[in-house]
Amino acid sequence: VDRSLMQIPGLDNLRTHFNLFPGTVDSCAELLESGELLGIAPGGAYESLFGDSSYPVLWQSRMGFAKVALKANKPFIPVFTENIRECTMTLAGRMKAGRKMWEDMYKSTKLPVVPMYGLFPVKLKTHIGTPIYPTPGMTPEELSKLTIDAVEAMIAEHQSLPASLTQALVSRMEES
């Protein structure tokens, strides 16, 4: 879990119920080695706050997820949820003017203080990708690149781009 989520008051029950924690490479690898499944969002709060309707992968230079998979020698399974950025939107992700101010504020505080709106009843559909297995000698950078490419391919295949709230609401009415 992004460390910023651990600082938000009033979320203790949520963090406890879902066993949310800001894991280290070692603690996450131990869980995988013991047979547990682990959900990791490499983009963290930054991607959720600053992503836009073109669905860029905003993982910056994060490599922790790749280091975990390599250390535990376990596959990474890419996951993408269609219309997720239309469900709840942030002003920082949807506007040009003022975006830098919100980014600077987030980077200095690590708190999600960006104005949000939504909880729109859009159709969400989660797609599970093909597992990406680490190979001997693979670097975190190589595994990260493979994973980003896989997620970008899933976005291209499953998400109407640029996405819009209208399109996401209409898809709610269509039959699957």
C-alpha positions as CSV (number, residue, x, y, z in Angstrom):
1,V,0.0,0.0,0.0
2,D,1.2,3.5,-0.7
3,R,2.6,5.0,2.4
4,S,0.3,8.0,2.0
5,L,-2.7,5.7,2.7
6,M,-1.2,4.9,6.1
7,Q,-1.3,8.5,7.1
8,I,-5.0,9.2,6.5
9,P,-6.8,9.3,9.8
10,G,-10.0,7.2,10.3
11,L,-9.0,4.3,8.0
12,D,-7.7,2.0,10.6
13,N,-10.6,-0.5,10.2
14,L,-10.1,-0.6,6.4
15,R,-6.4,-1.1,6.8
16,T,-6.9,-3.9,9.3
17,H,-9.8,-5.6,7.4
18,F,-7.9,-5.8,4.1
19,N,-4.5,-6.3,5.7
20,L,-3.0,-3.2,4.1
21,F,0.6,-2.4,4.8
22,P,3.5,-0.6,3.2
23,G,5.6,-3.7,2.6
24,T,9.3,-3.9,2.0
25,V,10.9,-6.1,-0.7
26,D,11.8,-8.6,1.9
27,S,8.4,-8.7,3.7
28,C,6.5,-9.0,0.4
29,A,8.8,-11.7,-0.9
30,E,8.3,-13.7,2.3
31,L,4.6,-13.6,1.9
32,L,4.8,-14.8,-1.7
33,E,7.2,-17.6,-0.7
34,S,4.8,-18.7,1.9
35,G,2.1,-19.2,-0.7
36,E,0.2,-15.9,-0.2
37,L,-1.2,-13.8,-3.0
38,L,-0.1,-10.1,-2.9
39,G,-1.7,-7.2,-4.7
40,I,0.8,-4.5,-5.6
41,A,-0.1,-1.2,-7.4
42,P,3.3,0.1,-8.6
43,G,1.7,3.5,-9.6
44,G,0.4,3.9,-6.1
45,A,-1.5,7.0,-5.1
46,Y,0.4,9.1,-7.7
47,E,-1.1,7.2,-10.6
48,S,-4.6,7.3,-9.1
49,L,-4.3,11.1,-8.5
50,F,-2.6,12.2,-11.7
51,G,-3.8,9.7,-14.3
52,D,-6.0,11.0,-17.0
53,S,-8.4,9.8,-19.7
54,S,-5.6,8.6,-21.9
55,Y,-4.7,6.0,-19.2
56,P,-0.9,6.5,-19.1
57,V,1.0,4.0,-16.9
58,L,2.5,6.4,-14.3
59,W,4.9,4.1,-12.4
60,Q,7.8,6.6,-12.6
61,S,10.9,4.7,-11.7
62,R,9.3,2.3,-9.3
63,M,11.0,-1.1,-9.3
64,G,9.9,-2.6,-5.9
65,F,7.3,-4.9,-7.4
66,A,9.8,-6.3,-9.8
67,K,12.4,-6.8,-7.0
68,V,9.7,-8.7,-5.0
69,A,8.9,-11.0,-7.9
70,L,12.5,-11.7,-8.6
71,K,13.5,-12.3,-5.0
72,A,10.6,-14.7,-4.4
73,N,10.9,-16.2,-7.9
74,K,7.2,-15.8,-8.4
75,P,5.3,-14.5,-11.4
76,F,3.8,-11.0,-11.7
77,I,0.2,-11.0,-13.0
78,P,-0.8,-7.8,-14.7
79,V,-4.3,-6.6,-13.9
80,F,-6.3,-3.7,-15.5
81,T,-9.7,-2.4,-14.6
82,E,-11.6,-0.8,-17.5
83,N,-13.1,2.6,-16.8
84,I,-11.5,2.9,-13.4
85,R,-10.4,6.5,-14.0
86,E,-14.0,7.5,-14.9
87,C,-15.4,6.1,-11.6
88,T,-13.7,8.7,-9.5
89,M,-11.9,11.6,-11.1
90,T,-9.3,14.0,-9.8
91,L,-9.0,17.6,-10.9
92,A,-5.3,17.3,-11.1
93,G,-5.6,14.4,-13.6
94,R,-8.1,16.2,-15.7
95,M,-6.8,19.8,-15.9
96,K,-3.7,21.4,-17.4
97,A,-3.7,24.6,-15.4
98,G,-2.8,24.0,-11.7
99,R,-1.6,20.4,-12.2
100,K,2.0,21.2,-11.3
101,M,0.8,22.9,-8.1
102,W,-1.1,19.7,-7.0
103,E,1.9,17.5,-8.0
104,D,4.3,19.6,-6.0
105,M,1.9,19.5,-3.0
106,Y,1.6,15.7,-3.3
107,K,5.4,15.2,-3.7
108,S,6.1,17.3,-0.6
109,T,3.4,15.9,1.7
110,K,2.7,12.4,0.2
111,L,-0.9,13.1,1.1
112,P,-3.7,12.7,-1.4
113,V,-4.9,16.3,-1.1
114,V,-6.0,16.6,-4.7
115,P,-9.7,17.5,-5.2
116,M,-11.7,14.4,-6.3
117,Y,-15.2,14.0,-7.5
118,G,-17.3,11.1,-8.7
119,L,-18.2,7.6,-7.5
120,F,-20.1,7.5,-10.8
121,P,-21.9,4.3,-11.6
122,V,-19.8,3.3,-14.5
123,K,-19.2,-0.2,-15.7
124,L,-16.0,-1.6,-14.2
125,K,-14.5,-4.7,-15.7
126,T,-11.3,-6.2,-14.4
127,H,-9.0,-8.0,-16.9
128,I,-6.4,-10.5,-15.6
129,G,-3.3,-10.7,-17.9
130,T,-0.9,-13.6,-18.5
131,P,1.5,-14.2,-15.7
132,I,5.0,-12.8,-16.3
133,Y,7.6,-15.2,-14.9
134,P,11.1,-14.1,-13.8
135,T,13.9,-15.8,-15.6
136,P,17.4,-16.4,-14.3
137,G,19.6,-13.3,-14.6
138,M,16.6,-11.0,-15.3
139,T,17.0,-7.5,-13.8
140,P,14.2,-5.5,-12.1
141,E,14.3,-3.1,-15.0
142,E,13.6,-5.9,-17.5
143,L,10.8,-7.3,-15.5
144,S,9.3,-3.8,-15.0
145,K,9.5,-3.1,-18.7
146,L,7.7,-6.4,-19.6
147,T,5.0,-5.7,-17.0
148,I,4.5,-2.1,-18.2
149,D,4.3,-3.4,-21.8
150,A,1.7,-6.0,-20.8
151,V,-0.4,-3.4,-18.9
152,E,-0.2,-1.0,-21.8
153,A,-1.3,-3.7,-24.2
154,M,-4.3,-4.5,-21.9
155,I,-5.3,-0.9,-21.8
156,A,-5.1,-0.6,-25.6
157,E,-7.2,-3.8,-26.0
158,H,-9.9,-3.1,-23.4
159,Q,-10.2,0.6,-22.8
160,S,-11.9,3.1,-25.2
161,L,-9.4,5.9,-25.5
162,P,-9.6,8.7,-24.8
163,A,-12.0,7.6,-22.1
164,S,-15.0,9.7,-21.1
165,L,-17.5,9.6,-18.4
166,T,-20.3,9.5,-21.0
167,Q,-18.8,6.5,-22.7
168,A,-18.3,4.7,-19.4
169,L,-21.9,5.4,-18.3
170,V,-23.2,4.2,-21.6
171,S,-21.2,1.0,-21.4
172,R,-23.1,0.4,-18.1
173,M,-26.3,0.1,-20.1
174,E,-24.9,-2.2,-22.8
175,E,-25.1,-6.0,-22.5
176,S,-21.9,-7.8,-22.0
